[in-house]
Amino acid sequence: MVWSFLVPFLFILGYFAILKAWPLGNQSVMTVDLGQQYIDFFAYFKKTLASHPETFFYSFSKGLGGEMVGTFAYYLMSPLNFLLFLFPGTSLSVGVWLLMAVKLGLAGLFACLYLRAPKRRLAPVAQAAFATAYGLCAYLIVNHYNVMWLDGVYLLPLVLLSLDWQRENRYLWAYPLLLAITFITNYYIGYMVALFLVLYWFWYQSQFAQTWAQWWRGAGRFAWTSLLGAGLSLFMLLPTFFALTDSKGTYTVRAIHWQFEYNPLKLLPKMVSGAYSFDQMSSGQANIYTTMIIGLGVILYFCNRWLPWREKIVAGLVSLFLVASLFVEPLDLLWHGFQFPVWYPYRFSFVVSLWAILLTARVWPLLPHFSWRQGLLMAIPGVIVIGYSTVQLANLEFIHPFALIVTAIFAVASIALVVTHDRQWRWWPAALLILVSVDIITNGVLSLNQLSYISQSDYANYTNNLQAAVDAVKQENHSPFYRIGKTFERTKDDAMQTDFFGGSHFNSMMEPRQPKLYDELGLPAGDGQISYTNGTMITDALLDMQYYLQDTKSYSVLQDHNLAANPIMFPNAYRPDLAFYPTQKKLTLTTIHKNPYALPLVFSGSSRALHHTQLPNYPLSEQEALWNELTGNKNWQNLFIPLLHPTITTTNTRQDGENNVSGTYYRRNKEKEATVTYSFIATTNDPFYVTFGANLPVKDLTIRVNNREVKQYDTFRSPVAFNLAARQAGRRVTLSFTFNSDSVTFDGLAFYRLDMAQFVKMDRQLQQQGGTVTGFKQNQIQATVNTTKKAPTIYTTIPASPGWQLLLDGQPVKTKEFLKSFLAVTPKKAGRHTLSFRYVAPGWRVGVTGSLLSLILWLLVIVLSRRRHSPIVSSPFESSLTRW
């Protein structure tokens, strides 16, 4: 048992120690989503428990605001997360390193606990070897950074063990409790565990049930104890279900296509050691490598004559189902809750590795005597895998020749050990343990060597400087609510890392209403993500962006700069219109601007905005319409004035037809870069904006304003508004695009000037109608506001999440939706009003009640099971409780 824990545990510690992870060097354990998302959630977890527990339910750091129970249920409910409190500040990355090691170690330890049950008749060395293979299986290695998935993986062997106890009438309380813990730690992996439990139950029953009556009684017990486990976790599952229906669940696939996702032969190379690469994260086959000896054990299981045919038939059906799930689309969708995974395909493949270990463990004590001729036959599967992979090597970027050689060596050594298993050689047990451990460790090293990790200094320096800026804002303004925008970004979840209210977010549990709103307003968005990088003065005002943090070195409005001058703050936006926001404070790397035009969280306005009609693909027209509707002016005010004919100059390009603002440009000389430049003379100091079409290939372009390279966030699916200039009266403004591709299509380009005087006039009207937040917690808000005949409706920028309840002047009222995104209400009478908003997570109260009732039943099971045991119990409500 010690070996099975220490080998995975020390492997993770040792690998990153050799990589010189901080504090041993400047490397970190953070890669892909761990560095871009999870590390910020872990910081949020600590702040929630330490400072504001109400954010377990709702947080305005989640984009513009959103429910958090679903986010906790997916990312943050591991009990091991409490270890993170030992690591303050940016040493949090070391805490995550420890989490990885502990979780992989527990996977090996709990697998060993399962395998050491007497009825499995495995020698201690075999127990440790097979358990170590599970603790470092390919799934765990390549998903070590998806830390929130690992709890269900290490808990699964314990859940299986508790099912064994249940059949034996021992520890009847254990299975419901462990199943509940699995659901609570991560409902997503818990769902996959539940599916596998059904398969496992059939196989396990096939070994012991002799009559149909035993099958039915066992099924009854399995069903009600599973429901009891779900009931114990209902306080998390039910509100999470409602959260899913408002977020991730909206992307559920409704059309099932019975087809192969790829040629099944492509699975063969995944049985080679170290078959992994960065590209395999986004699109690849399942990671199922669990050592050569485990693969051999699966074959020997089905060839063993001592095992009953009934059991092998059931095992064959289960195996067929699991293997088919790796390439048959409907089965793949079933495992993923009928949603195609975005990156990290085949997230259930840990059950395939464990299943292979179960079959190997089952057959191991029954291995017969083998001849060397039979050993040669055992080599056939290995020859097929290595041979196919060798032939396809040119097409397999995730396999290298060295890996094929290593795999062949391990295959030969594994066959030799199996053939000599009954020779009574003293060194044989040690050889088995060492072979399996070295095999699985080699796979781990080869796989992890394909990844790159962010530096600790990038994370720590950025986070510390951002935290200093946020703290400076909080010292400046003690108001209960305001949002902060930034021209730089390390991750979209910076607000969760440093505890402020922003406008960017990345979360699988994100409600789609916010991305849709951003699409409408000309801000970058995608499924599960928003980025407040392309705000205008109107969106800043509407969304209460009272402060803006600007990269001091990179984006001085009137001075030259280059992006390399300050790599620490990761600039991702260009906002020269911040020149209209007074500077509040200058820090070493950031300048703090205060927005005098920001509207409060609650304000009153014309009811016309409640009936706003979206103008697709015209974000600035959308903003103009919205501002006119909120103010309710009888005469429409033109805020964005089109610039119809900017001057167009090109270098090394040609265009079909006349030079138009939009169109396709082709590069003439393929050896030189091409440039398209738009320019005009700014007639006023007003802000100037340009819209970029949804298909503008920003990733392939270098964008310069007045010959200075600027940054535009490159992921958006609808047209966005780009701030081009401000306070440039009498100067020529140029916007140039440089590209090295054969051609670029500039769709949706349109230039505008914001009529600053008119904007300010309308903004002041709305500010005069602004309310006051008198009390604020992130799930409870109190405010006062005045309505008038011309401004009868109360608007907020509180996202319209299900669960918000409103008392208007002490009476419950039904809210309306503003922009299909925010809460609004129209009182019956004009005058002064008090508002009390309260958020209650949908399903929370019912879920807690259900869990309490389940807890009572579970305690009853404990009491009765201690009094008396019986062979089988089909229901907790049987007439004779003495059968326990």
JOWOCOR-V288759 format. One record per backbone hydrogen bond with DSSP energy under -1.0 kcal/mol. CO is the residue of the C=O (numbers start at 1). NH is the residue of the N-H. If there is no record, write none. Layout:
co;nh
CO;NH
CO;NH
//
This chain:
co;nh
1;5
2;6
3;7
5;9
6;10
7;11
8;12
9;13
10;14
11;15
12;16
13;17
14;18
15;19
16;21
17;20
20;27
21;24
26;456
27;22
30;454
31;34
32;36
33;37
33;38
34;39
37;41
38;42
39;43
40;44
41;45
42;46
43;47
44;48
45;49
46;50
47;51
47;52
52;55
53;56
54;57
54;58
57;68
59;66
61;63
62;65
66;59
68;72
69;73
70;74
71;75
72;76
78;81
79;82
80;83
81;84
82;85
83;86
84;87
88;91
89;92
90;93
91;94
91;95
92;96
93;97
94;98
95;99
96;100
97;101
98;102
99;103
100;104
101;105
102;106
103;107
104;108
105;109
106;110
107;111
108;112
109;113
110;114
111;115
112;116
114;117
117;120
118;121
123;127
124;128
125;129
126;130
127;131
128;132
129;133
130;134
131;135
132;136
134;137
137;141
138;142
139;143
141;144
145;147
146;149
147;150
150;154
151;155
152;156
155;159
156;160
157;161
158;162
159;163
160;164
161;165
162;166
163;167
164;168
165;170
166;169
171;174
173;177
174;178
175;179
176;180
177;181
178;182
179;183
180;184
181;185
182;186
186;190
187;191
188;192
189;193
190;194
191;195
192;196
193;197
194;198
195;199
196;200
197;201
198;202
199;203
200;204
201;205
202;206
204;207
205;208
205;209
211;215
212;216
213;217
214;218
215;219
216;220
217;221
218;222
219;223
220;224
221;225
222;226
223;227
224;228
225;229
226;230
227;231
228;232
229;233
231;234
233;236
233;237
234;238
236;240
237;241
238;242
239;243
240;244
241;245
244;247
244;249
247;250
248;251
249;252
257;259
259;329
263;266
264;267
265;268
268;271
269;272
272;275
274;276
278;281
279;283
281;344
289;138
291;295
292;296
293;297
294;298
295;299
296;300
297;301
298;302
299;303
308;312
309;313
310;314
311;315
312;316
313;317
314;318
315;319
316;320
317;321
318;322
319;323
320;324
321;325
323;326
324;327
324;328
327;261
328;332
329;333
330;334
331;335
332;336
333;338
334;337
338;253
346;349
348;351
349;353
350;354
351;355
352;356
353;357
354;358
355;359
356;360
357;361
358;362
359;363
360;364
363;366
364;367
371;375
372;376
373;377
374;378
377;380
379;383
380;384
381;385
382;386
383;387
384;388
385;389
386;390
387;391
388;392
390;393
392;395
393;396
396;399
398;276
400;404
401;405
402;406
403;407
404;408
405;409
406;410
407;411
408;412
409;413
410;414
411;415
412;416
413;417
414;418
415;419
416;420
418;421
420;423
425;428
427;431
428;432
429;433
430;434
431;435
432;436
433;437
434;438
435;439
436;440
437;441
438;442
439;443
440;444
441;445
442;446
443;447
444;448
445;449
447;450
448;451
455;459
456;460
457;461
458;462
459;463
460;464
461;465
462;466
463;467
464;468
465;469
466;470
467;471
468;472
469;473
470;474
471;475
472;476
473;477
483;547
485;549
487;572
487;573
491;494
493;497
494;498
495;500
501;484
505;530
507;510
511;514
512;516
513;517
514;518
515;519
516;520
517;521
518;523
522;721
524;531
526;529
528;507
529;526
530;505
531;533
536;540
537;541
538;542
539;543
540;545
541;544
541;599
544;483
544;546
546;595
547;485
548;593
549;487
550;591
551;555
562;565
563;566
570;489
575;578
576;579
577;580
578;581
582;594
585;592
589;552
590;587
591;550
592;584
592;585
593;548
601;797
602;771
603;795
605;793
606;609
607;610
608;611
609;612
615;618
618;622
619;623
620;624
621;625
622;626
623;627
624;628
625;629
626;630
627;631
628;632
630;606
639;755
641;753
647;679
649;677
651;675
652;668
654;666
663;746
665;744
666;654
669;672
674;739
675;651
676;737
677;649
678;735
679;647
680;733
682;730
685;727
687;754
688;724
688;725
689;752
690;722
692;720
693;696
696;698
697;700
698;701
702;738
703;710
704;736
705;708
708;705
720;692
722;690
725;688
728;731
731;682
733;680
734;706
735;678
736;704
737;676
738;702
739;674
742;667
744;665
745;747
746;663
747;693
750;691
751;643
752;689
753;641
754;756
755;759
756;760
757;761
758;762
759;763
760;764
761;765
762;766
763;767
764;768
767;770
769;604
772;784
775;782
777;780
779;839
780;777
781;837
782;774
782;775
783;835
784;772
785;833
787;831
791;788
793;605
794;825
795;603
798;823
799;801
801;804
803;840
805;838
806;813
807;836
808;811
811;808
816;824
818;821
818;822
821;800
822;818
823;796
824;816
825;794
831;787
833;785
834;809
835;783
836;807
837;781
838;805
841;844
843;847
844;848
845;849
846;850
847;851
848;852
849;853
850;854
851;855
852;856
853;857
854;858
855;859
856;860
857;861
858;862
859;863
860;864
861;865
862;866
864;868
875;878
880;883
881;884
//
